[in-house]
Each structure stands twice: as structure tokens, then as C-alpha cells.
Amino acid sequence: MATASLKHLKFNSYLALLLCTLVIVSLDYLLWLQSEVEHPLLPADTSRYPWTIVSGTDSREGGLSVIEVEEQTYSLEYAFKLDGTHSYPFAHLGIWFTRGDSIDDLMDWNVYSQIRLTVRCEPRNVLTLILHSFDAQVTDLNDFDSFRPSNALFNCDRDWQTVDIDLHQLNTPEWWLKRVNLDISNKTYDLGRIKSISLGNTSQSPVDLTDKVKFAEFTLTGRDWSLFISGSALLVFAWLSLVYWTLRQRTQRLLAMEQEKAKQASLTKTYQPLPTDSKKEKEKRAAMQLMATEFTNPELDLDTALSRLGTNRTKLNAILKEETGMTFSVCLNHLRLTEAARLLTETDLSVAEIAFKVGYNNASYFNRVFRKQFLCTPGEYKQKQQKPHPLPESSNNKH
């Protein structure tokens, strides 16, 4: 019975821990989903980062390239025409987030990892997206050309397509690094200090043709790692606390079971064969074995015991009094109530089931004797969830 109770205790502990672990993993997954961030720049009126359009061409180098913005509220549409006679024609559309002269006015985009574009072009084109960031070594806030340009290329044609640009894999052109006297291996840029984005042509863009470009989506995406990490840390702490509490409860119950086994052993220690074969010792052994093994039998009463042992009332009570300090009826109730208290603490059986299991056919009678012994009903005892109740004190009344 003790082995079965131990297995039941282990199963319940592991099941509770498994269920709570699944709950914590689910909450962590929800945190992962909640940590995702998406901030669209279109429509302009609802953008998290207000912006203005600043266009630029090769006109100051003597070129004749032109660019014209056609829509910048709900979508971003523009047309440009590159001067085929110019050595390096260009037409860029700048999206400026700040015009201030303070470093504090720059945008912090460390939380973002990508820019998602939904774009189409006519004719087919290869365009570039340029991120202009503050470089502590060379940038002068009043000189736009001193901001570090970090770019990525993307294709577009007449059909809508979605392009994801990795903000951590941008390239700084060698010509700019040479111009500001930085090593061409210097590829580091600061996403925490962004001034603007430029959309421009490349060397493969058509010249002397009107190129039309339209962006239906322009969205910053990423993940707020601070939310995920702090939330996960709290969940891990909660899980470790749960493991500690589960192991502590299991240890306490195992200790209680061992204490109960020791108490039961004190009643059955005289069942071991004695080095004598005297009739008196055999009668003692038979009486104690009957009580220990048959106390849960609802048919066991004094007359049945006398019949099974082949003895009389006086002799049986004398044996029990000598060995346990109790008469037959007191000893029988003691064993039954002790086992009932254990079952109420360690199992989910109902009071009626426990009453029958320990030898009481009448639940009302069981409630009455239990209340008399423990000063509470079996149901109240079960709700207390305390350590096993001390063994009932033996009565000196003979039955």
C-alpha cells in the first residue's frame, strides 16, 4: 500500500509540474508574439515617425536629371528621368525624419531589423535604399553629406512585389569611406541615430526614359527584445519557484509517509517469529497478525475474531492490552481511523469510499467515530491538507 501511495504521489507531482511547464512555455510564446513590432511609414499622417520629402538630382554637378513626387500621403509615388549625357546621373528621393541640429533629434531604430517594401516600377529597374546615419568620427550635423550612407539594392518591375531589406546587412560605399578618410573595411553604422532614408537609382537604371516608381507599403519591422527578455526572466523565475515548491511538498509528504510507516511498524513488530514456540506466544502472534491484516475487513468484529483465533474474549483482550494497551474494539477503531486519516491526506477518494475501504459499512457511523477522535469531520480533515494527524490516543475503556 505504501509503494502504491508513493507512486501516486510521484505521478501527481510530475503531472502538476508538467502542466505548469506547458503553461509557462505558452506564456513565453505569447511574449514572443507580443515582442514583434511593426511601424508603417505609410500613410504619412499615421506614421510613428513624421517625415518630409526632400528630393535631389545631379543638377549641382551640371546634370539634367529630374525627379517629381506625384503622391506622398497614402502611398509614395514618384517619377524620374536620368540624364544620359551625364557621367554619373542620379535622382534620389529623400525621406527626412529630422531637420534639427541636435543629435537628440535623430531616430533610434535599434529595435528594428528590417524594412518591408511593397513596390512596383515601370519600366523594370534596379533601385537602391540608402540609410543616412550619424557617424561620431566624421558627421557634422549641419552637413548632410557627412552622414554615413548605408545602402541595399532591390529589383522592381510592373508587378507588385514585397522586398524585405535587412537593416543589419547594409553596405557603406567605398567612395564615401575614402572621401572621409575612413578605412574601406569600416562597415559599422549606428541604427540608433538615423536622419533619413533615400530611394535612388543605380548604374543599371534606364536613362533618358521616364521611370515611374510606386510604394504601397513602407514598414519598419523588428522585435522588442527588452520586453521578451524581461518577461522570459520572470517566467523562468516563476518556473524555478514552482519546481522548488513541488520538490519541497513531495519531500514533506514522503517524510510524512515514512513517519506513518514507522508508526504502523510499531504495531506490527510483534508479528515477527519469536524464538519460542510456546502456546502463549503463538496466540499473541496470531492475534496481532489478525488485527494488522484484517482490520479493513468490514466483517471483522469481536465474535469473528474469537472464532478465527479459537480463543475467548478475556484472553484476546488481555493479549491486546499487553501488546498495544488497547482492547479489541479500541484497537480495531484505532487502526481503521489511522488508515482513514492517511487516505484522506494522500488520495482523492471520497469520504464514503474511504469509510468502506477501511472497514466501515456505515458512512454515518464512520463520520461519528472520526469526529469523536479527531474533533472534526472527515471532510474538514481532508480540507486542512495538513501533515498526517497524530495517531489516535488509545482508550482504557474495555469493550
LUMLOLUM-648616 format. One record per residue (C-alpha): residue number from 1; y, z, x. Coordinates in Angstrom, 3 decimals, decimal comma, padded with zeros to 6 digits. Example, Ala and Ser with C-alpha at 12.3 -4.5 7.8 and 13.67 -1.06 7.14 Angstrom:
2
+-----+----------+----------+----------+
| pos |        y |        z |        x |
+-----+----------+----------+----------+
|   1 | -004,500 |  007,800 |  012,300 |
|   2 | -001,060 |  007,140 |  013,670 |
+-----+----------+----------+----------+
//
This chain:
399
+-----+----------+----------+----------+
| pos |        y |        z |        x |
+-----+----------+----------+----------+
|   1 |  000,000 |  000,000 |  000,000 |
|   2 |  002,333 |  000,835 |  002,894 |
|   3 |  001,629 | -002,543 |  004,507 |
|   4 |  002,406 | -004,358 |  001,251 |
|   5 |  005,663 | -002,414 |  000,877 |
|   6 |  006,635 | -003,262 |  004,442 |
|   7 |  006,014 | -006,979 |  003,848 |
|   8 |  008,017 | -006,813 |  000,606 |
|   9 |  010,898 | -005,126 |  002,441 |
|  10 |  010,875 | -007,742 |  005,216 |
|  11 |  010,805 | -010,599 |  002,698 |
|  12 |  013,743 | -009,213 |  000,700 |
|  13 |  015,801 | -008,594 |  003,858 |
|  14 |  015,205 | -012,064 |  005,262 |
|  15 |  015,814 | -013,713 |  001,873 |
|  16 |  019,140 | -011,910 |  001,431 |
|  17 |  020,190 | -012,857 |  004,956 |
|  18 |  019,180 | -016,499 |  004,405 |
|  19 |  021,117 | -016,770 |  001,136 |
|  20 |  024,234 | -015,221 |  002,644 |
|  21 |  023,954 | -017,516 |  005,670 |
|  22 |  023,835 | -020,543 |  003,350 |
|  23 |  026,928 | -019,267 |  001,520 |
|  24 |  028,813 | -018,803 |  004,800 |
|  25 |  027,796 | -022,266 |  006,051 |
|  26 |  029,003 | -023,750 |  002,742 |
|  27 |  032,331 | -021,948 |  003,046 |
|  28 |  032,695 | -023,192 |  006,615 |
|  29 |  032,054 | -026,749 |  005,407 |
|  30 |  034,782 | -026,307 |  002,776 |
|  31 |  037,099 | -025,104 |  005,535 |
|  32 |  036,244 | -028,243 |  007,482 |
|  33 |  037,224 | -030,380 |  004,497 |
|  34 |  040,399 | -028,380 |  003,868 |
|  35 |  041,452 | -028,728 |  007,504 |
|  36 |  041,798 | -032,509 |  007,117 |
|  37 |  045,424 | -033,646 |  006,929 |
|  38 |  046,835 | -036,942 |  005,684 |
|  39 |  050,563 | -037,602 |  005,601 |
|  40 |  051,609 | -041,109 |  004,440 |
|  41 |  054,885 | -042,575 |  005,622 |
|  42 |  054,924 | -044,843 |  002,552 |
|  43 |  056,547 | -044,669 |  000,063 |
|  44 |  059,538 | -043,711 |  002,156 |
|  45 |  061,008 | -041,351 | -000,471 |
|  46 |  057,952 | -039,065 | -000,416 |
|  47 |  057,247 | -039,187 |  003,324 |
|  48 |  056,805 | -035,866 |  005,113 |
|  49 |  058,878 | -037,349 |  007,912 |
|  50 |  062,084 | -039,087 |  006,726 |
|  51 |  062,701 | -042,271 |  008,643 |
|  52 |  065,103 | -045,170 |  009,009 |
|  53 |  064,645 | -048,745 |  010,183 |
|  54 |  066,148 | -049,901 |  013,477 |
|  55 |  065,298 | -053,476 |  014,456 |
|  56 |  065,673 | -055,078 |  017,855 |
|  57 |  065,273 | -058,528 |  019,437 |
|  58 |  065,723 | -060,316 |  022,734 |
|  59 |  069,312 | -061,215 |  021,844 |
|  60 |  070,813 | -058,973 |  024,514 |
|  61 |  068,762 | -060,908 |  027,107 |
|  62 |  070,060 | -064,191 |  025,730 |
|  63 |  067,155 | -064,898 |  023,379 |
|  64 |  067,423 | -066,288 |  019,866 |
|  65 |  064,575 | -064,378 |  018,219 |
|  66 |  065,391 | -062,912 |  014,792 |
|  67 |  063,886 | -060,278 |  012,509 |
|  68 |  064,647 | -059,462 |  008,856 |
|  69 |  063,432 | -056,494 |  006,782 |
|  70 |  062,509 | -057,508 |  003,233 |
|  71 |  061,094 | -054,230 |  001,789 |
|  72 |  061,078 | -050,663 |  003,140 |
|  73 |  060,678 | -048,350 |  000,160 |
|  74 |  057,226 | -048,668 | -001,381 |
|  75 |  055,819 | -050,943 |  001,302 |
|  76 |  057,058 | -052,221 |  004,617 |
|  77 |  057,679 | -055,976 |  004,751 |
|  78 |  059,499 | -057,956 |  007,366 |
|  79 |  059,672 | -061,457 |  008,805 |
|  80 |  060,451 | -062,508 |  012,339 |
|  81 |  060,763 | -065,698 |  014,347 |
|  82 |  060,323 | -065,758 |  018,103 |
|  83 |  062,458 | -067,951 |  020,343 |
|  84 |  060,032 | -070,339 |  022,040 |
|  85 |  062,581 | -071,189 |  024,745 |
|  86 |  062,841 | -067,600 |  025,977 |
|  87 |  060,569 | -066,426 |  028,787 |
|  88 |  059,693 | -063,134 |  027,094 |
|  89 |  060,697 | -063,356 |  023,431 |
|  90 |  060,376 | -060,246 |  021,313 |
|  91 |  061,262 | -058,907 |  017,876 |
|  92 |  060,487 | -055,281 |  017,153 |
|  93 |  060,844 | -053,209 |  014,004 |
|  94 |  061,649 | -049,593 |  014,860 |
|  95 |  060,791 | -046,668 |  012,560 |
|  96 |  063,054 | -043,846 |  013,753 |
|  97 |  062,392 | -040,243 |  012,749 |
|  98 |  065,355 | -038,724 |  014,526 |
|  99 |  068,721 | -039,813 |  015,851 |
| 100 |  069,680 | -036,388 |  017,152 |
| 101 |  070,400 | -035,487 |  020,762 |
| 102 |  068,294 | -032,288 |  020,726 |
| 103 |  064,700 | -032,042 |  021,877 |
| 104 |  064,048 | -029,771 |  018,894 |
| 105 |  064,716 | -032,724 |  016,574 |
| 106 |  061,676 | -034,629 |  017,869 |
| 107 |  058,489 | -034,787 |  015,764 |
| 108 |  055,424 | -032,674 |  016,585 |
| 109 |  052,361 | -034,805 |  015,870 |
| 110 |  049,749 | -032,813 |  017,780 |
| 111 |  047,840 | -032,229 |  014,555 |
| 112 |  047,244 | -035,965 |  014,072 |
| 113 |  044,578 | -038,074 |  015,737 |
| 114 |  045,038 | -041,482 |  014,067 |
| 115 |  047,453 | -043,792 |  012,320 |
| 116 |  045,832 | -045,738 |  009,474 |
| 117 |  047,416 | -049,094 |  008,674 |
| 118 |  046,676 | -051,455 |  005,800 |
| 119 |  048,259 | -054,723 |  006,849 |
| 120 |  048,285 | -058,484 |  006,438 |
| 121 |  050,101 | -061,255 |  008,317 |
| 122 |  050,875 | -064,903 |  007,820 |
| 123 |  050,062 | -066,719 |  010,000 |
| 124 |  047,327 | -064,858 |  011,886 |
| 125 |  048,834 | -062,621 |  014,527 |
| 126 |  048,200 | -060,005 |  017,200 |
| 127 |  050,747 | -057,196 |  016,927 |
| 128 |  051,445 | -054,006 |  018,817 |
| 129 |  052,223 | -050,479 |  017,656 |
| 130 |  054,333 | -048,516 |  020,125 |
| 131 |  054,787 | -044,744 |  020,063 |
| 132 |  058,009 | -043,563 |  021,746 |
| 133 |  057,642 | -040,027 |  023,121 |
| 134 |  059,724 | -037,679 |  025,240 |
| 135 |  058,712 | -037,572 |  028,930 |
| 136 |  060,031 | -034,495 |  030,705 |
| 137 |  060,227 | -036,338 |  034,044 |
| 138 |  062,347 | -039,307 |  033,026 |
| 139 |  063,595 | -039,156 |  029,429 |
| 140 |  067,294 | -038,919 |  028,697 |
| 141 |  067,779 | -038,092 |  025,003 |
| 142 |  070,769 | -040,444 |  024,877 |
| 143 |  068,869 | -043,366 |  026,424 |
| 144 |  066,213 | -044,800 |  024,097 |
| 145 |  064,721 | -046,966 |  026,854 |
| 146 |  063,827 | -043,809 |  028,817 |
| 147 |  061,408 | -042,627 |  026,126 |
| 148 |  057,804 | -043,325 |  027,153 |
| 149 |  056,268 | -046,259 |  025,220 |
| 150 |  052,537 | -045,890 |  024,495 |
| 151 |  051,001 | -048,777 |  022,645 |
| 152 |  047,890 | -050,157 |  020,936 |
| 153 |  047,148 | -053,726 |  019,837 |
| 154 |  045,736 | -054,796 |  016,480 |
| 155 |  044,880 | -058,069 |  014,713 |
| 156 |  046,018 | -059,148 |  011,276 |
| 157 |  045,735 | -062,250 |  009,100 |
| 158 |  046,270 | -063,330 |  005,496 |
| 159 |  043,675 | -060,911 |  004,099 |
| 160 |  044,385 | -057,216 |  003,745 |
| 161 |  042,636 | -055,125 |  006,361 |
| 162 |  042,678 | -051,469 |  007,348 |
| 163 |  043,211 | -050,593 |  011,000 |
| 164 |  042,759 | -047,105 |  012,488 |
| 165 |  044,734 | -046,563 |  015,685 |
| 166 |  043,590 | -043,660 |  017,867 |
| 167 |  046,665 | -041,693 |  018,915 |
| 168 |  044,783 | -040,269 |  021,905 |
| 169 |  043,860 | -043,682 |  023,341 |
| 170 |  047,265 | -045,362 |  023,686 |
| 171 |  048,317 | -047,183 |  026,849 |
| 172 |  051,587 | -046,995 |  028,720 |
| 173 |  052,553 | -050,415 |  030,161 |
| 174 |  052,708 | -050,706 |  033,927 |
| 175 |  056,148 | -052,352 |  033,890 |
| 176 |  057,683 | -049,258 |  032,308 |
| 177 |  055,960 | -046,879 |  034,744 |
| 178 |  057,208 | -048,950 |  037,680 |
| 179 |  060,715 | -049,107 |  036,249 |
| 180 |  060,973 | -045,298 |  036,047 |
| 181 |  059,169 | -044,781 |  039,383 |
| 182 |  056,029 | -043,155 |  037,996 |
| 183 |  052,508 | -043,803 |  039,251 |
| 184 |  050,782 | -046,519 |  037,253 |
| 185 |  047,861 | -044,070 |  036,859 |
| 186 |  050,139 | -041,746 |  034,888 |
| 187 |  048,867 | -042,237 |  031,333 |
| 188 |  049,738 | -038,847 |  029,842 |
| 189 |  052,057 | -038,756 |  026,840 |
| 190 |  053,214 | -035,919 |  024,603 |
| 191 |  052,335 | -036,143 |  020,887 |
| 192 |  054,396 | -033,019 |  020,329 |
| 193 |  057,702 | -034,832 |  020,990 |
| 194 |  057,850 | -038,118 |  019,097 |
| 195 |  061,080 | -040,014 |  018,472 |
| 196 |  059,959 | -043,243 |  016,811 |
| 197 |  057,351 | -045,953 |  016,237 |
| 198 |  057,888 | -049,643 |  016,901 |
| 199 |  055,995 | -052,581 |  015,435 |
| 200 |  056,317 | -055,679 |  017,542 |
| 201 |  054,953 | -058,981 |  018,679 |
| 202 |  052,659 | -059,671 |  021,626 |
| 203 |  052,266 | -062,575 |  024,040 |
| 204 |  049,789 | -064,094 |  021,544 |
| 205 |  052,197 | -064,089 |  018,617 |
| 206 |  053,214 | -067,568 |  017,350 |
| 207 |  056,640 | -068,816 |  018,461 |
| 208 |  059,156 | -070,947 |  016,594 |
| 209 |  057,389 | -070,041 |  013,333 |
| 210 |  058,369 | -067,559 |  010,658 |
| 211 |  055,859 | -064,703 |  010,871 |
| 212 |  055,545 | -062,510 |  007,777 |
| 213 |  054,095 | -059,005 |  008,059 |
| 214 |  053,418 | -056,548 |  005,242 |
| 215 |  052,174 | -052,934 |  005,463 |
| 216 |  050,837 | -051,393 |  002,243 |
| 217 |  049,687 | -048,198 |  003,953 |
| 218 |  051,046 | -046,334 |  006,940 |
| 219 |  049,365 | -042,919 |  007,127 |
| 220 |  049,075 | -040,202 |  009,762 |
| 221 |  045,624 | -038,561 |  009,704 |
| 222 |  044,129 | -035,665 |  011,621 |
| 223 |  042,781 | -032,161 |  011,375 |
| 224 |  044,471 | -028,768 |  011,383 |
| 225 |  042,206 | -027,068 |  013,917 |
| 226 |  044,073 | -023,753 |  013,701 |
| 227 |  043,028 | -023,376 |  010,044 |
| 228 |  039,427 | -024,347 |  010,753 |
| 229 |  039,029 | -022,196 |  013,873 |
| 230 |  040,644 | -019,071 |  012,394 |
| 231 |  038,669 | -019,438 |  009,157 |
| 232 |  035,421 | -020,036 |  011,045 |
| 233 |  036,069 | -016,990 |  013,229 |
| 234 |  036,454 | -014,827 |  010,119 |
| 235 |  033,236 | -016,253 |  008,656 |
| 236 |  031,323 | -015,635 |  011,897 |
| 237 |  032,593 | -012,051 |  011,933 |
| 238 |  031,503 | -011,633 |  008,305 |
| 239 |  028,066 | -013,082 |  009,129 |
| 240 |  027,583 | -010,767 |  012,128 |
| 241 |  028,627 | -007,801 |  009,995 |
| 242 |  026,091 | -008,872 |  007,378 |
| 243 |  023,326 | -009,144 |  009,986 |
| 244 |  024,190 | -005,670 |  011,290 |
| 245 |  024,230 | -004,194 |  007,782 |
| 246 |  020,913 | -005,880 |  006,857 |
| 247 |  019,174 | -004,657 |  010,003 |
| 248 |  020,607 | -001,171 |  009,530 |
| 249 |  019,401 | -000,999 |  005,917 |
| 250 |  015,974 | -002,277 |  006,937 |
| 251 |  015,730 |  000,300 |  009,726 |
| 252 |  016,688 |  003,117 |  007,357 |
| 253 |  014,086 |  002,031 |  004,812 |
| 254 |  011,395 |  001,696 |  007,469 |
| 255 |  012,232 |  005,202 |  008,657 |
| 256 |  012,023 |  006,490 |  005,087 |
| 257 |  008,633 |  004,808 |  004,647 |
| 258 |  007,346 |  006,393 |  007,857 |
| 259 |  008,532 |  009,795 |  006,663 |
| 260 |  006,763 |  009,266 |  003,355 |
| 261 |  003,562 |  008,212 |  005,130 |
| 262 |  003,742 |  011,379 |  007,209 |
| 263 |  004,068 |  013,480 |  004,050 |
| 264 |  001,115 |  011,728 |  002,448 |
| 265 | -000,874 |  012,208 |  005,636 |
| 266 | -000,284 |  015,949 |  005,433 |
| 267 | -002,089 |  015,960 |  002,082 |
| 268 | -004,992 |  013,815 |  003,238 |
| 269 | -005,564 |  015,218 |  006,726 |
| 270 | -008,393 |  017,402 |  005,424 |
| 271 | -010,271 |  014,311 |  004,281 |
| 272 | -011,451 |  013,666 |  007,845 |
| 273 | -015,065 |  014,627 |  008,521 |
| 274 | -015,339 |  018,176 |  009,800 |
| 275 | -017,743 |  019,268 |  012,499 |
| 276 | -019,683 |  021,278 |  009,935 |
| 277 | -021,938 |  020,176 |  007,150 |
| 278 | -021,554 |  023,366 |  005,127 |
| 279 | -021,628 |  023,022 |  001,367 |
| 280 | -018,151 |  024,569 |  001,086 |
| 281 | -016,598 |  022,033 |  003,468 |
| 282 | -018,283 |  019,146 |  001,682 |
| 283 | -016,894 |  020,406 | -001,637 |
| 284 | -013,390 |  020,653 | -000,113 |
| 285 | -013,630 |  017,181 |  001,349 |
| 286 | -014,880 |  015,700 | -001,929 |
| 287 | -012,145 |  017,414 | -003,958 |
| 288 | -009,317 |  016,319 | -001,659 |
| 289 | -010,635 |  012,763 | -001,411 |
| 290 | -010,858 |  012,536 | -005,194 |
| 291 | -007,244 |  013,668 | -005,576 |
| 292 | -005,943 |  011,295 | -002,893 |
| 293 | -007,783 |  008,192 | -004,072 |
| 294 | -007,908 |  008,638 | -007,844 |
| 295 | -004,549 |  010,197 | -008,724 |
| 296 | -003,277 |  006,865 | -010,088 |
| 297 | -006,236 |  006,640 | -012,479 |
| 298 | -004,875 |  007,424 | -015,954 |
| 299 | -008,324 |  008,663 | -016,975 |
| 300 | -008,302 |  011,385 | -014,321 |
| 301 | -007,917 |  014,851 | -015,824 |
| 302 | -009,411 |  018,256 | -015,118 |
| 303 | -012,586 |  017,649 | -017,135 |
| 304 | -013,159 |  014,273 | -015,471 |
| 305 | -012,630 |  015,795 | -012,029 |
| 306 | -015,043 |  018,638 | -012,767 |
| 307 | -017,634 |  016,145 | -013,982 |
| 308 | -017,201 |  013,893 | -010,925 |
| 309 | -017,375 |  016,777 | -008,456 |
| 310 | -020,094 |  018,748 | -010,215 |
| 311 | -018,140 |  021,984 | -009,967 |
| 312 | -016,220 |  024,330 | -012,242 |
| 313 | -012,537 |  024,949 | -012,985 |
| 314 | -012,273 |  028,148 | -010,962 |
| 315 | -013,846 |  026,680 | -007,837 |
| 316 | -011,809 |  023,454 | -007,972 |
| 317 | -008,511 |  025,287 | -008,432 |
| 318 | -009,463 |  027,657 | -005,626 |
| 319 | -010,108 |  024,718 | -003,262 |
| 320 | -006,827 |  023,016 | -004,161 |
| 321 | -004,909 |  026,277 | -003,946 |
| 322 | -006,273 |  026,915 | -000,494 |
| 323 | -005,579 |  023,398 |  000,803 |
| 324 | -002,305 |  022,498 | -000,953 |
| 325 | -001,013 |  025,653 | -002,571 |
| 326 | -001,242 |  023,922 | -005,967 |
| 327 | -003,571 |  023,957 | -008,937 |
| 328 | -005,253 |  020,756 | -010,161 |
| 329 | -002,602 |  019,813 | -012,741 |
| 330 |  000,324 |  020,619 | -010,432 |
| 331 | -001,239 |  018,719 | -007,528 |
| 332 | -002,017 |  015,694 | -009,735 |
| 333 |  001,547 |  015,531 | -011,044 |
| 334 |  002,893 |  016,064 | -007,527 |
| 335 |  001,009 |  013,046 | -006,186 |
| 336 |  001,934 |  010,851 | -009,151 |
| 337 |  005,625 |  011,760 | -009,137 |
| 338 |  005,890 |  011,318 | -005,356 |
| 339 |  004,396 |  007,822 | -005,615 |
| 340 |  006,639 |  007,041 | -008,617 |
| 341 |  009,747 |  008,053 | -006,657 |
| 342 |  008,713 |  005,760 | -003,805 |
| 343 |  008,112 |  002,809 | -006,145 |
| 344 |  011,470 |  003,363 | -007,864 |
| 345 |  013,194 |  003,192 | -004,468 |
| 346 |  011,283 |  000,321 | -002,851 |
| 347 |  010,292 | -002,040 | -005,686 |
| 348 |  011,827 | -003,864 | -008,626 |
| 349 |  009,161 | -002,663 | -011,083 |
| 350 |  010,356 | -001,331 | -014,419 |
| 351 |  010,099 |  002,361 | -015,272 |
| 352 |  007,283 |  001,637 | -017,750 |
| 353 |  005,355 | -000,378 | -015,148 |
| 354 |  005,721 |  002,390 | -012,581 |
| 355 |  004,615 |  005,029 | -015,086 |
| 356 |  001,419 |  003,091 | -015,777 |
| 357 |  000,924 |  002,282 | -012,079 |
| 358 |  000,904 |  005,956 | -011,048 |
| 359 | -001,399 |  007,078 | -013,874 |
| 360 |  000,793 |  007,881 | -016,893 |
| 361 | -000,197 |  006,097 | -020,097 |
| 362 |  002,776 |  007,565 | -021,967 |
| 363 |  006,207 |  006,495 | -020,675 |
| 364 |  007,974 |  009,223 | -022,659 |
| 365 |  005,808 |  011,890 | -021,074 |
| 366 |  006,424 |  010,352 | -017,655 |
| 367 |  010,201 |  010,467 | -018,258 |
| 368 |  009,952 |  014,096 | -019,305 |
| 369 |  007,962 |  015,342 | -016,313 |
| 370 |  010,022 |  013,220 | -013,905 |
| 371 |  013,291 |  014,633 | -015,269 |
| 372 |  011,920 |  018,147 | -015,034 |
| 373 |  011,001 |  017,632 | -011,380 |
| 374 |  013,972 |  015,549 | -010,144 |
| 375 |  016,667 |  016,658 | -012,622 |
| 376 |  017,347 |  013,054 | -013,617 |
| 377 |  015,612 |  010,236 | -015,453 |
| 378 |  013,627 |  007,622 | -013,518 |
| 379 |  016,277 |  005,028 | -014,347 |
| 380 |  019,058 |  007,233 | -012,969 |
| 381 |  016,993 |  007,941 | -009,867 |
| 382 |  016,486 |  004,203 | -009,288 |
| 383 |  020,218 |  003,505 | -009,612 |
| 384 |  021,163 |  006,048 | -006,966 |
| 385 |  019,485 |  003,931 | -004,230 |
| 386 |  019,174 |  006,928 | -002,002 |
| 387 |  016,671 |  007,761 |  000,659 |
| 388 |  013,306 |  008,864 | -000,747 |
| 389 |  013,695 |  012,056 | -002,689 |
| 390 |  012,167 |  015,189 | -001,082 |
| 391 |  008,651 |  015,887 | -002,232 |
| 392 |  008,467 |  017,981 | -005,393 |
| 393 |  008,124 |  021,684 | -004,741 |
| 394 |  004,727 |  022,979 | -005,753 |
| 395 |  004,436 |  025,289 | -008,695 |
| 396 |  002,479 |  028,522 | -008,616 |
| 397 |  001,515 |  028,282 | -012,283 |
| 398 | -002,149 |  027,664 | -012,806 |
| 399 | -003,331 |  025,227 | -015,409 |
+-----+----------+----------+----------+
//
